[in-house]
């Protein structure tokens, strides 16, 4: 029986910072609201209030550190925490799929890491988290988990050679800049700015959108265009910086039956992905990368969110590859996903189904903007053309293909997505047909795989030929004597 251990004492400071970060908005609002009353009471009252908040913050952080213990006992990692309510979490090492570490600036200053334990069915959050411990203690926990694999003796020299084989792939700085420039993260930045402005409206009682709208009406057309272009340029640069910080020094390594990923500048992350947890492989080509033959490779991981990517539950396996490099990358890292594709594509009669809804929505939006904003609304006319263009591309790119054990689906949102999944990894397979599709003998295929929790991830290809959709369903259901796409 091992003795319970506590985290590194610097975790007290880290906990204090986390508590302040989580409560900073209500604290600032409350401080501003009470500032005048406190100043009228005593000149030093605001400083006393800040001191009390910091004192309570430090007290709770210390109690959190003192009450948090972990130990390795028999076949379990045991974590106990809680100030007022004691929580005990016992994790069998046989349920643990991976032990990941990360280190932000404060961790790296003191040579510490944050450790996360992922288990089957753990959902998006890690089953167990130790916020701050030394690298040696983290390595000891990783070795404790690894012993479950050491109990299985390899039967022949070929297996031994396979377990020792190691191959790595790094992201060069030049390619990192290309990935940042074509990441398409501008939309995320605009969403963040929208949330910030909504909060500002509530706090300051100022309608920021109305203010900018009336300001733009007073400016010349040229200045308005320059302002819009400048805003796009700034958000694009911010998105670039975020991508560089996230994927700086990216390296993926395969050893035995596991993938190891290291990435990050300000926060260094190290992830372990057992190959058997990969439920589907995704190849994504956004509108900025596809014309240059560039793509990103990601995977849907069962039993938790290995990468914690904000856009989805996918884990990025490599941020940027040339299309011609994809096969070599998969040969080295995931050879079972190297398959040929002869797609069953939507027929020509399905084109109107791809065009109708996007065109109708864009025409409606353009009409509303012209009605409310007059001449400025005409700038939305290209939206109609773009929606029709994307409908045509969606029809052209969509398709489904299968071999004896592998299903491949391709579809387009703004990004062209190609999904590969083994038949045994598909959790559910649906074939659907609504009224308008039945008139054209069309159907939709949808699959779901386990990823990031109970809901999993789903993918679908719309408006396929009814015969192709039926044959794909028969392939999955073992009803077809010939399960290879023509």
N, C-alpha and C positions, 0 to 999 in steps of 0.2 A: 504493500500500500504506500503510494507516494504522498509526500507532504503537500498540502495546498500551497500554491504560489500566488503572489500578487503581481500586478503589472508594474512596470517601471514607474517611479514617482513622478516623472514628467507628465504622465497621463493625467495628473491633477490639473496641470495648466491646460492641457488639450481639452479636458472636459469643461473647464471654465470657459474657454473660447467657444466651444460648441454650444453651451448653454446661452451665452451672450448672443451668438449668431442666430440661434433659433428664436430668441425673444427680442431681437434688436428693434423690429418695427413697432410692436406695442410699447416697448420701453421708451423709444424716442417720442412717440405720440403722447404718452402719458407725461413725459418730462416737459414737453412743450406746453401741454395743457395746464400743468401745475406750476410752471416757472414763475409766473407773475405772483401767484398767491404765496409761494415759498419765499420769494425775494422780499415781499412785503412783511413776512413774518420775521425772518432774520436774514441778514445778507449771506450768511454761511449755510443756510438751509439747503440750497441746491447741491452744494458740495457734500453735505452730510447725507443727502439722499443717494447720491452716487456712491459714496463710501459704504452705505448700508447695503445697496444692491451688490456691490463687489464682495462685501464680506459674506453675504448669504450665498452668493455664487461660489466663492471659495470653499465655504463650509460644505455645501452640497457636493462639490467636486471631490473634496477630501473623503467624505463619507462614501461616495460612490467608489473611489479607489480602494478604500479600506475594506469595504464589504464585497468587493469583486475578487474572487479567487478561482483558480483553475488547477486541475491536476489530471494526470494520466494514471488510470487505475485499471488493471486487468485489460479488458478489451474496450475500454470506454474513455472518452475525453469528457471530463466533468467540469462544468462551468456553473458557478453559483454567484448570484449578484442580487442587488436590490437593497435600498436603504430602509424602507418601511415594510415592504412586502418582499420576502425572500424567494427568489426564483432559482430553481435548480434544473439544469439542463444536462442530461446525460446522453452523449452521442456515441453509439457503437462505431468502432473504426471500420466495421464491415459495411456500414451504410454510407461511409464517407466516400464521395467521388473525387473530390479535389480539395486541396488546401492552398488558398491563394493569399498573396501578401501584397500590400501597397504601402507607399511611404510618401507623405507630403513633405513640405519644406521643414516643418518642425521635427518630424520623425527623422529625416535625414541629418539634421544638425546633431542629433544625439545618437545616431546609429540604431534607430528603432524601426519597427515595421508594425503595420496593422494586419492582423491575421483573420481570414474569413474561411469558415468551413462550409463546404457545399455538400449536400446530401441529396439522395433521390427523393423527389417530391417536395423539395424544400421551398419551392416557389421562387419569387423574385428576390427575396431577402435571403441572406446566408443563414444557415441553421445555427451557427455559432460564430460570434465575433469577439475577438480580444483586441481592444483598441490600440494598445501600446505595449510591446515587449521587445526584448533584445533579439537580434538576428539569430544568436545561438539558441535561445529558447524556442524561437519559431522553427528553426531547423530540427530541433529535438522533437517537436510535435509532428512535423512532416515525416521524420524517420519513424516515429511511432505508428503513423498511419501506413507507411510503406511496408511495415513488417507483415501486413496481411498478404502482400504479394510475394514476399520472400518465403512464406510458408509453402507456396506452390513450387515444387522443384521442376525445372525444365527437363524434359525427357531426352532430348537429343542435342547435338552440337549445333544443328541448324537453328533451333529455337534460341540457343544461347547467343549465337552470332546476331540474330535478329534483334534481341533485347539490347545488345551493345551498340547496334548501328545508330549513328547520330547524324542528322542532316539539319542545316540551318539556312535561313534566308533572311537577309536584312534589308531594310528600307533605306536607300541612300538619301543624302540630304537634298540632292537635286530632285529626286522623285518625291520627297516629302513636300517640297515647295509646289510641285505640280499637283499633288494630291490636295494641298491646301487651296490652291487657286481654283480647282475644279470641284470642290467639295459640295457646292450647292447649299451651304449652310446659311445663306442670307435669309431664307424664309424663317429659320429658327430664331435668328436675331430679331427680325421684325415681330415675331410672336412675343419674344421677351420684352421688347420695347412697348408693345401694346399693353402687356400686363403691368409694366411700370407706370405708363401714363394713366391707366385706369386707377391705380392706387393714388397717383398724384392728384387726379380729379377729386377723389374722395377726401383727401387730406387737406388740399389747398382750396377746394371749392372753385376750381378754375377749369373750364372746358378747353383743354389744350387743342383738340381737333378744330373747334370753332375758331379759336384764336389764329391757328395757322391757316385755316381756310380763308378768313377775312384778310389776313396779311398777304396771302398769295393773290387774292383778287386785286389788291392795290399795286401789285408788281407787274412788270412787263412779261410778255409771253416768254421771251428769251431767258429772263431771270428765273421764272418758274421752272423752265426746263433744266437750267443749270442747277437749281436747288434740288430737283428730283434726282438728277444724275449724281450730284455730290453726295446725297443721302445714300444712294445705292453703293457708291464707291466706299463710303465709310463703313457701312455694314458688311460689305464684301471683305474689307481689310480686317475687320473685327473677327469675322468668321474664319479668315485665313490664320490669324493668330491663335484662335482656339484650336484649330486642327493641328497646327504645328506643336502647340503645347501638349496635345493629347497623344500624338503619334510620333513624337521625337524619339529617336533611338529605338525604333520598332524592330523587334527581332522575333521570329518564330522558329522553334526548334522541335524536331520530332525525334524522340528516343523511345524505342520499343513501341508500346501501345498508347503513348501519351504525346500530346502537343504542349509545348511550353511557350508562353507569349510574354514578352517584356516590352513595356512602352511607357512613355510619359516623361515630361521634363520637370515641371513643378511637383507633380505627384507621380512617383514611379510605381507602376503596377506590374506584378508578376502573377500570371494565371496558369493553371494546369488544367488541361482538357483531356480526359480519357476519350479515346476514339469511339468507344461504344456508346458514349453519351451524345454523339452527333446524330441528330435525327434528320437533318436535311442540309444540303449545301446550296447557298445562294450566290449567284453571280449578278452583280448590279452594275448597270451602265447608265449613268444619268445623262441628261441632255448636253452637259458640258463636256463629258468624257467620250461619249459614243462616237462623235465625228472624228476623234483622234485615235480610236481603237484602244481606249483605256477602260479599265473596269476595276471593281473592288470585289473581294471574295469574303463572304461571311458564312456563319453556320448557325443553325438553330440547335440549341443545347438543352437537353432534358435535365430536369432535377435542379433547376436554379438558373440564375442569370450570371453567367461567368464574367461577362464583360461590363454589365451595367451600362450599356449604351443608352443614351436618352431617346434616340429616335425609335428604337424598337428593342425587342428582346434578343436580337441577333448579336453574336459575338464576331467581331471583325477578325478574320484570319490573315488578311493582307490588305492594306489600304489602297494600293494602286499597282496594277499590273497591265502590261500590254496584252492585247487579246491573243497574240501569238505565243505569249509566255505562259498562258493558263495551263496548257496540257503538261508542260514540264513541271510547273508548280504542283499540280495534282499528282503527277507521277511520283514526286518526292514525298509529298505530305499525305495525300489521300488517294492512293492508286485505285481503290475500289470505286471511286467516283469518276474515273476516266471512261466515258462512254461516248459512242457516236450518236448523233441525233439526226433522224429523218422525220421531221415534224408532220403530223396531221394538222393542217392549217384550216382556219375557218374558210368556208366557200365564199365566192364573190357575192352571193345573195345576202350574206351577213353584213356587208359593208354599211348599209343604212342603219342597222342596229347599233353599230359602233359610232356612227355620226350623229344620230338623232339627239340623244340626251345632252352631250357636251355642247352641240350647236344651239339647242333650245335654251340651255342655261346661260350661255354667253350672250345670246341675242337679248334675253330678258334683262340681264345685268346692264348691258350697253344701253338699252332703252330707258331703264330707270335713271342711269347716270346722265344721259342726255336731257331727260325731263327735269331733273333737279339742278344740274350744273350747266345746262346750255352748251355752249361751244366747247367747254372743257371736257364734256362727256364724250366728244368725238374721239378723244385720245383712246377710248376703250374699243374703238372699231377693230384694231388689230387683234383684240382678244377673240373676236369671232373667227377671224382667219386662222389664228393659232389653234383654236379648239377643233376646227375642221381638220387641220393638218395633223394634230395629235390623234384624232379619230382614225384617219387613214393609216398612220403609223401603228396604232394599236391593232388594227385589223391585219396589217402586214406582218407584225412581229409575233402575234399570238400563235400558239400551237401546242401540241402535246405529243409525246413520243414515249415509247417504253421498250425495254428489252425484257429478258426473262425475269430479272429481279429488280430492275431500276426504272423508276418513273421520272420523266423530265417534263416540266411545264414551263412555258414561256408566256409572259403577258407584259403589258406596259401600263404603268401609272403615269407619272412624269418620267420615271426611271424605267428602263427595260430590265426586267427581272427574269432570270432563268433559275429554276429550282430543280434540284436533283434529290430524290429520296428513295431509299430502298423500300420495296413493298412491305417488308416486315416492320418498318418504322412508321408506316402510315397508320395513324390511329383511327381515322374514319375517312370514308370515300363516298361522296355524294354526287349523284347525277340528277339535275333538275331541269325543268322545262316550263316556262310560263306560257300564257295564252298566245302572246305575239310570236314567241319562238316556235310554238307548235305550228303556226301558220306557214313558217318558212322551213320546217323540219330541222330546227336547230336545238342545241342543248348546251348546258353549262356543267362543267366538272369542277368540283371543289374537294380538296383534301385538307386534313388537319394532322399536325404532328405535335408531339409533346414538346413544349418549350416555355420556360419562364413561368410555370405555374399550371393550375388546373385548366385554364382556358386554352393554353397552347397557342400555336400559330396556324393560320389557314392560308391557302393559296387557291386561286381559281382562274380558269380560262373560260371566257364567255363565248357564246354563239358559235360553237363547233358544229360541224355536220352531225346530225342525229345518229348516223351510222357509226361515226368515229367515237362519239361519246358512249354509245352502247358497247362497242368493242373494248374500250378502255375499262369500262365497268366490269365486263366479263373477265378481262385480264386480272383485275384485282380480286375478283370473286372465284378464281380458278375454274370458271365455266367455259373458258375458251381453250380449245385444243392447241391453238397456236398463239403464243403470247408475245410475239415480236412484231413491232410496227413495220409496215411495209414502206 
